[in-house]
Amino acid sequence: MASDQENSQDANAPDDTSEKEITRGITIMKSIIRDRDKAVTYNVNWNADNQLIGSNAAKLASYIGTLVRMHIPITATRWSNKELGSAKDKIWTEILRSFNIEDTTIRKKYILQLAGKRHRGWRTFLTNKYLKDKEKNFVEYDPEYPVKYAIFITEEEWVAFVAQRRDENFKKVSATNRERASNPTYAYKKGRLGYARLEEKIINETKSDATSLPPHVLWKEARVGKDGTVRDDVQHIYDECETLSQSISTAEDQENRSVLSRALNVPEYPGRVRGKGHGCTPTSLYKNPRRRNPSNQEVMETLQALQAQVLQLQKDNERYRCMEKCSSQLKETSEKASINCQNKFPEGISSCQLYLSSPTYRLVGKGKVHNTSGDLLHHRPLPDGHLKVSVDVVLDKDALLPIPDIVSETTFLRDAIGSFVAWPLDLIFIDDEVFAQGSQQLSQKIGSRQKNKRDLPVTSLPKKGAFVPRYQISLETLVDSSDMATAGAIRLLDMEEDIFGYSCTETIGKEDLEHIFRHQELGVGVIHTYIRFLYDNFMRGNDQLSNRFRFVSSSLVNKALICREPDSCREYLVKRFMASSTNNLYLWPYNSGCHWLLLAIDPLKEVVYFLNSIDGEWTNYPDMKQLVDTSIKVFRSQRQARVPRTKSSNITWIKVQCPLQRNGIDCGYFVMRFMREIINMNQIEIPITYFDEYKCAHYTRLQLEQIKEELCQYFIEKRLII
């Protein structure tokens, strides 16, 4: 390019004395100026790939170089600089005065990109001509001002230009580029012709009807010398392209790397097509843009849609299994329906809650269940699988009766207050009696365990006055009497969008519950269920707490995902941080693969509280720390926060002296208690020595049992098992 530029300069400048050169003024491309004054314009042509071709293409390219030297200072280092906007507009206006070109964005973009190439070539020519010796090394002496080009360059610009080129950083870049370009593997041999005009020449010589040639065909022809010989390595690349083009479709060629890039084993760069030259883009070549990879947000939306479909399938499966179970229970019911004393309920009259399962599972009323032998409903036997219920309170005024009352012609539950109706067994729940029942059954269970000693570990009944985990006892009893006692059984817990920033469903399996009962290591399902408990019991309806504390999903950000999909993890964290308008503390239970710890992140203050129950340092988790630091910096950038330069990389990490565990199991229970205590204290800043109200060296077993009790009570109250 530099030698071409030099030739164009010499061809257009007089080769007389410097004094005459100055007095002649601007004489470059004067034929265009004369024709312009006569209102004569030049036609130009464009090929199918929107590249400049035709007899006037070279004249336009040279004229662009002249306009660049006239309007763009040589001190301009970046063509994209907005300060050059007015000068670029002048160049475009001058070209429109002399050449018939559509005044469109695509044409202007092409011309100005070409002008940028001419500007770089002009600066390179001056550097090689005046600042380097014959060996292409920078000279040590001060180069003289090029009087020959005084019409384009002022002395002040020349001094500044020389200083730019003598900068050590520029010299390093120049040496690197010179080394890279000094010995190309496949040298281009067509001079100033260019790919577009080479293609035009081939099509005209072969009299082909084609409007465009494949990139690898042009690439090969551009490397044929004047003698017409083709090097073996060039021919080998061409042959490989021909083979690949037979096996790769146009869509694959467009979607990934072109056949030429594959054969050369080089990367494909955006916005250009290898082997087609300046101005050809994937859009112009393929007639539609290359499909980009989906963004993280689009991936998340697709994932959420798939999760919703899976959730619906799981709900349908659960509903089918419940119906199947009910059918089997009804078949096992005694044919003598009038003798209807069910072992599931206490004998006699008990307060109860009434549920319906269609169209949604919900509590609709309260009343009393009559579980007595030989009881009749309106002098008729009760239907199989039903008990007689008296309705006291209606909570859903639009609820229908499971079985309409034929005698009174009652259809709605609200019309049955004070009367008796038949209600399905599996939709009746006794108030509080479940706990007494559970305790009685547990006593029997303990005795059997002491006999066979197969199960862990209750060795005796609780002593009088000792802590009795009645909710754990009751929940375990419910599990044993439900389908959750079988392997593979699951329950689904909906997680609202406000909890993790997106709506999802948590799956609870039998193994998760066994971990609680046996005090074993906890999984993410249990941790997330406890977060839902905290949200429902502390934050829901409390604007202060709900606006102050937020949660990060351990399912979307954990050790495995950070290593495999760091971009998705970072985008999720930034999205969570961007949802806050005031100071928030984000509680993130982090699973390192075999250990739970808690991060409490204040993204606005850029403070991270590190609570680790095994007294480890955050430096032991470099991937996690890098993700948090990067996410906070991206959050800072997106909210356009101004941070002092001295603090720009200093995100504050604080190791909190929290209670420590004394075994290798309790980490999950500690994390749940940490979250509860932080929310209960209702303050953003966590003291380094932890809260005085909860400060201790270790949590006692009773303190951990209290967390488990809350969790089991929540399972029961949410009716997650039955």
N, C-alpha and C positions, 0 to 999 in steps of 0.2 A: 504494500500500500504506500509505504514511504517513497519508494522509487517512482511509483506511478505519479504520486503527488508532485514529486520533484520534476518529472518530465512535463506535467501539465503546467507547472509554474514557468519552466524554461521556455515552453512553447508559446506562452502568452506574454512573457516579459521580454523587452528589448535586450539584446546582447551587446549593448554599447557601454559607454562610461556611466558611472553612477550618477553624474550630474544630469545627463540626458534622461536617465531613468526617472529622476524626480520630476523633471519638467513635463514629461509626457502625460502624467496623470493616469487616470483609470482607463486602461485600454483593453482589459481582459473581457472576452466575449462581447466585443463591441458590435458584432453583427446582430446579436439578439437585441441590443439596445436600439440600433438603427431600425430594425424591423418593428420593434415595439412602438417607436415614434411614428411609424407609418401605419400603425394599427394592424400589423401582420402578426398572427399568432401561429404556433406550431401545434400540430396534432400529436398526441402520444397514444400508445396502445398498451393494453394490459392483458396478460394471459389468464388462463382459467384459475390460476392460483393467486390472482391479484398482484402480480409482479410486473414491473415496468419493462416493456419490450418495444420493438419497432425501431425505425430509422432515426428517430429523434431521441431515443432513450439515452444514448451516450452524451448528446448535447445537453439534455436536461441535467444529467448527473454532473457534468462539468460546470454548468451554470449554478447549480446548488453549491458547489465548492466555492465559487466566486462570491456568492451572497454570504456564505458562512464567514469567509475571511473579512468581508466588509462589515458585518453586523455583530459578530460574536468575538469578544476579546480572547486572546490566547491565554489569559489568566483564568478563564472559566474551567474548573476542574471536573465539574459534574454537569452533564447535559440535562439532568432532571431538575436542576436548580430552578426554583420558581422565579428567581430574579431575571432569568433569560426569557420569560414569557413574552414580553413585548417585542424582543428581538426576533424570536421565532415567528411571531405573527407578521412581522415585516417581511421575513423571508417568504412565508406562505403567500402573502399579498403580491409580492414581486413576481413570484412564479405564476400565479393566476393571471397576471397581466400579459405574460408572454406565451403561456402554454394552455391549451384547452384541456383542463382537468376539472372533473366534477368537484365542487366545493362541499365534500362530504367528510365525515369524521375519519372513515377508513383510509381515504386518499391522503388527507392531511397527516394522519399518523404515519403512513408509509414514507411520505416525503420528509417529514421532520426526523424520523429515525435514520433515513439516509443522510440527512444533514448532520446528524450526530456522528455518523461514521466519517464523514468528510472532515469534521472538526477534529476528531481524534487523529486522523491521518495528517492533517495540517500541523498539529502540535508535534507529532512524531517526526515529520519531515524537518521541522526547525531544530529539534533536538539532535537528530542524526547529522544535520548539515553544519550546525554551528557549535554544538556543545560536546561533540564526540570527535575522536581522531579516526584515522583509517581503520584501526583495530576495533572500533566501536566502544572504546573506553572514554569515560568523561575526562575532558581536559581540565588541567589544574588552573590555567590562567583565565582571566575574565574575557569572555568572547565579545567581539566587537558588535555594535548595534548594526543589524542588517538593513542598511540604507535602501537596499533594493526593494524591500517590502515596507518602506516607511508609510505608504498609503494605507496599509492595514494595521501597522503596529506603531504605537507611540513608544518613546524612550522609557517612560515610566512603566508601561506594560512589559517591556522587554526585561527590565531589571527585576520586576516581580516574577516573571516567567522563569528567568535563570535561577532565582532563589528557590522556586518550587522544584525545579528539576535537579538541583544540587542537594536537596534534602536526602538524608541517608536512607530514610524509609522508602522514598521513591527509587533510589538507586538499587536497593535490594529487590524491589518488585520488578524493576526494569531488567535486572540481571536474570531473575527467575524466568520472566517471559521470553527474554532473548534466548536463553538456554532451551526452553521448551519448543520454541519455533525454529531453532537453528537446524534441526535435523528431523523433519516430520517423517513418520513411517510411510505414509502414502502421500507424496507431494502433489499439490494442485498445480496444473501446468497450463492453465488457460488465461493467465494474465488478468487483464481488466474485463474480459468477456463476461464472466459471471455465469452462474447456473441458469438464470432465466433466459439470457440471450443465447447461451449454449443450447438450451432446449429448443428455442425458436429456430436456431440454425439447423439442428438435426431434423426437426419436423419438416422444414422447408426443403432440405436436401433429399430427404427420403420421400417427399411428397405424401406424407402420411395424413390420414384423416384424424389422427389422435390430437387431442387438445392438451394433453399432459402426459409426461413420461414418468415411470416409477423412479423413486429416488435413487435406487441402487444402479439403475442404468445411467443416469446422469453422473453419479459418483464415479463410475468406471470411465466414462468418456472424458471427464474433467481431468483424468490422470493419464491420458494418452498424449505422448509427446508429439513433436512435429514430424518425426519419422514414422508415426502411426503404430509403433510397437506398444504392446501391453505387457507390463511386468507380470511375472508368474504369481506373485503374492496378491496383486490387484485382481488378476483373473480368478484366483482362488476365492477371494471374498465375493466376487460377482457370482461365481458358480454356487457358493453356499447360499447366497441370497435367493437365487433361482430355486434352489431346493426348498428353502424355508417358505418361499411364497406359495409353493404348491400345498403345503401342509397347514399354514396359518391363514385364517380368514381375515378379511378386512376389519371386522369388528375386533378380533384379537390384536391385530396390528395397531389399531387405533387405541385400544384399551390399555395396552402395556407398552412394550418397546417395539419399534418398527423392525422389519427384517434386517435392514442395514445395521441398525444399532446392535441387534442380536449377533449378526455375523462378525461385527467388529468387537463385540463384547465390551461396549462402552455404555454409559448411562444415557438416558433420554432426558433432554433439558426442556422445561416448560416453555411454551410460546414459540417454538421453532421446530423445523423438520429437517433432520440431517439429510444432506444430499440435494436440497431444493433451493438453497440460497436465501438472500435477504427478502423479507416480506412474506414468505410462505409460512403459514401457521397451521396447526392441526385443524382449525375451523375451516380455513379455505381449502385445505387438501381433502379432508374427509367430508366436507359440506355440512358437518355438524360438530360441535365441540366435543372434545374428549370428555367422557364422563369422569368426574372427579370422585375420589374416595369419599364416602359419607363422613360427615363431621361426627365428633363424639356425641353431640346433642342428638343427631339423627339416629345414631346407634342406640343411644339410651331410649329414645322414643320407640324404636323398633323392639328393643328388649322389653320395655314396659308393655307394649301391645301383645307380645308373645306371652309374657307373664300373666296378663289378663286372660288370655285364651287358656293357658294351663290352669289358672285358678278356676275358671268356669268349668273346665273338664273335671277338676278335682271335686268341685262342689257337686256336679252332677253325679260323679261316682259315689260320693258320700251319701247323697240323697237316695241313690239306688240301693246302696248297702243298708241304709236305715230301713227303707221300705222292705227289703228282703228279710231283714232281721225281725221287723214287726210281723211280717207274714208268718215266719216260722214260730214266733211266740204265740200268735193267735191260733196256729194249728195245734200247739201243745196245750192250749187252754182246755180245761175240762168241758165235756159236752154239756154238763149240768151247769149252765151259766148262772142259775139262780144261787148256786153255792159258790160265792165269788170272793172269798177272803184271800187276798193276795199277800204272799210273804214279803213282797218288796215294800209294803207299807205297814205301819203299825196298825194293829187291830183297833177298831173303834173309830172315833171321829177325830181328825187332825186338821189343823190349818194348813193350807197349801197354796201354791202358785200355779196358775193355769197358763199353758203355752199353746201356741199354734205353730205349725211348720210350713203353712202355705198362705200366701205366696212367699213369705219370708219367715224365718224362725224368730219368734218374738214373744214377750210376755204380754198377755192380753187381759188378765184379771186375777183376782184372789178370791178364795172361798174356803170351803171345808170339804174334805174327802171323807165319805162314809164307807169304811171297809169292814163290813159285818157280814157274817154268813147268812145266806138266804135272803139278802136284801133285794128288793124289787124296785123298779122305777115305774111309777104310775100303774102299779099292779101288773107289770109285765117284766119278764126276765131281762137283765142287762145284756147288751150285745157283747160278743166275745171280745176280750181285750179292753174292756171299759169298766170304769167304776162310777158310782153315783156321787155327784158333786153338787153342793149348794153354792150358788154364786152370791158373793157379798159385795165385791168391788169390781168395776169394769175400767180397765186402763186404755182400751182401744175401742172407741165407740162404734167403729165400723167392722169389728170382728164378727165373723159368722160362727154359729154353733157348729161343732164337728158333726153332730147328728141333729137335724132340726127336730123340734118337739112336735110330734104329730097331734097330740092331745090339745095343746094350747095354741098350735099353729105358730110357734115362735121360731124365728130364723136367726135373728141377731142376738148376740150375747147380752147387749144392753137391755133387752126385753126380758131376760131370764133372771134378773136380780131378785133374790128372795125365793127362788124356786129351784127345783132339782133338775139336773141334766146329766146325760151320759158323757164322760170325757175319756179319751184314750189314755191308757196306762203310762205310755212313754212321754206324755206331755203334762204329767202331774208331778210336782215337786213339793215335798214336805218342808215346811219352814222349820229350820234348826234341828229337826229330829234326825237329820242325816248324820249329825255329829255324834249324838248318843248312840245311834245304830253303829256308826263306824267304830266307836270306842269298844262297844261290846264285841263286835266281830274281831277287832284287833286282839283282844284278850285271848280269844279262842285261837287266833293265828299264832300268837306268841307261844302258846303251849305246844302247838304242833311243831313249831320250829325248834323248840328245845329238845323235842323227841328225835327228829331226824337230822338236825344241825346242818342242813344243806344251805340255808340262806344266811345272809349277814344280818345283823349283829344284835338284835334286841335280846338281851339276856334275862331281863326281869321287868316286871311292871314298874312304872314310875312310882317313886316313893311319895308319900303324902306331903304336899307342899312343894314338890319339885315341879320344874317346868314340864308341861305336857304339850307336845306338838299336835294339838287336836286337829288342826287343819291338814297337816301332813297325814295323820292317821285317816282322816275322813277321805282325803283325796286318793290315798292308796286303796282304800276300800272301794271307792267308786271305780277306780281303774280296774281292779280285779273283777268287778261285776259287770264290766262293759266290754265291748269289742276291743278296747285299747289294751286288753290283756294279751292279745294275739300279736305275734311279730308282724311288722309291716304296717300296723294301724297308725293312722295319723289324724291330727286335727288341724284346722286352719284358723289363723287369727289375722284378721284384717288390720293393717297398719295404715292409719290416715296419712294424708300428704303432709300435714303439719308436723308430723313426728320426724321424718327423715328427709322431707323436701320432695317426696314422691310417694304415691300410693303403691302399696305392695301387700303381699300376703306372707305371713310367717308360718312355717310348717313345724308342728310339734309332734314328735314321734314317741313311741313307748320308751325308747332308750333315753330320751331327754328327761322324762319323768323318773325313770329308774335312777338316773344320775342324781336327781334331787333327793329321792328317798334314801339312797345309799351314800349320800354325801361324796359324790365322785366329781371328776372334772366336768365342767359345764361346756356346752356347745353354744353356738351363736343364737339358736332358737330360744333358749332359756334367757340369755342376756337380753335379747330384743323383747321378749315377753315382759321382763321386769321393767324395761324402758316404757313399754305401753302402760304398765301399772303406775309408774311414776307420772306419766302424762295424764292418765285418767284421774288419779287421786290427788295430785298436787297442782297440776298446771291447767287442766281444763277448767275454764270459767274464771281463772285467776290471770288477768291480763298482765300483771306485774311479773309473775313467774314465767308465763308463756312467752313474753317478749324478751325476757332476760336470758333464759336457758333454752338451748336447742341441742339436737342430737345428730350424730354422724353415723350412718349405717355401716356396721362391720361387715355386712355382706358385699358392699360395693367397694370398700377400702380395707384391705387386709394384706398380709405379707405376700400371699400368692399373687394377688391381682396387682400389687405395686410392682412386682418383678415382671409380670407378664403384660400388663396393660397400664403403664404409668400415666399415659396421657388421659385415659378415661378416669382414673382416680383423681388426677389433678383437676380435670374439668368439673367433676362432681363436687370436690371441696370448694373450688372457686364459686361455683353456682350456689352452694350453701351459704358461703360468706356474703355473696352479693345480695342475698335475700334479707340481710339485716340492715336496718336504718339507724339503729342506736347500738350502744355497746352490748354485745352478746357474748355469752360464754358457751362454746360448742363442746359438748361432752362426747368424746369418741373412745369407746372401748376398743382397744387395738389388740388383735390377736397376732402374735409373732410366729404362729405355727404350733407352739406348744405352751404358750403362756399368755395370760391376759394382763394388760396394764391399761391405765386410763390417761388420756390426754385431755386437758381442758384448755381450749384455744380461744383467746380473745383477739380476733383478726384486726380490729381497729387499732388497738394498742400494740399489736404485733408481739403479744406475750403468749408463751406456751407453758402451761403448768404440767409437769411430768410426775405422775403418781404411780410408783412401781412398788408392789408389795414384796419384792425380793431384793430390794436395795440395789438394783442395777442402774447403770448410767444410760442416758439417751444415746451416747456414742456407740453403745452395743447394738443399736438399730439404725444404721446409716441410711438405708433405703427409706425408712419411715421419716427420719429427720429431713432428708433431702426433699421428699414429697411435700412435707408441711412447709418448709422454708420457701420452696418454689411456688406453692399455692398462695401463700401470703403475699409474695412479691407480685404475682400476677393479679391478685385481688387489689393490691396497692395501685398497680398500673391501670386497671380497669376503672377504678373509682377516681383516678387522676389525683392521687394524694401527693402532696409535696413533702418529701422527707429530706432532712439535711444530709449532705453528701457523706458526712462522717458516720451517719447511722443507716445509710441505704442498705447495707448488707448485714446489719446487726439486729437480728430478730432475737428477742430475749427468751431464753429457755430457763425455767426455774424448776429445780428438783425439790419437790415438797417432801418433807420428813413425815411421811404418812405411816400409819401402823403397818407392821411387817408380818407376813405369814411365817409359820414355823413348820410347814410341810410343803409338799409339791402338788397339793390338790386345791388349796383354798383360793387361788388367784381370782377365779371368776366371782366367788362370793364377796371377796374384798372389793372388786371393781363395782359390784352392785351397791354395796354399802357406801363406797366413796361417793357415787352419784347421788344417793339418797341424802347423805349428809351435806353435800355441796348445795343441793336444791333447798334443803331444809334451812340452811344458814342464809340463803337468799342474798348472796353478795358475789360480785364478779371476781374480786381479788381473793386469791387463796393464800393465806399466810404460809411462809416457808416452813414454819414449824407446825403447820396444820391448825385446825380450829381448836381453840382452848376447850370448847364444850365436848369435843370428841377425841382429844389428844390422849394417846396411849401407845405403849410399845407394841402391843399385839391385840387383835380382837379376840375376845373369848369365844368359846364354842356357842355360848348362849346368844351372843351378839349376832353370830352367823345364822343360828337357828331362827332368830327373829326375822331375818331377811327371807329365809325359806318359808316361814309361816305366812308372811305377806304374799309371797308368790303363790303358795298353795291356795290361800284364801281367794286370791284373784282368779285362779283357775276354776274354783268352785262357783264363785259369784258370776263369772262370765258363762257358766254352763258349757265349758269347753270339752268336758269329758262325756257327759250324758247326751 
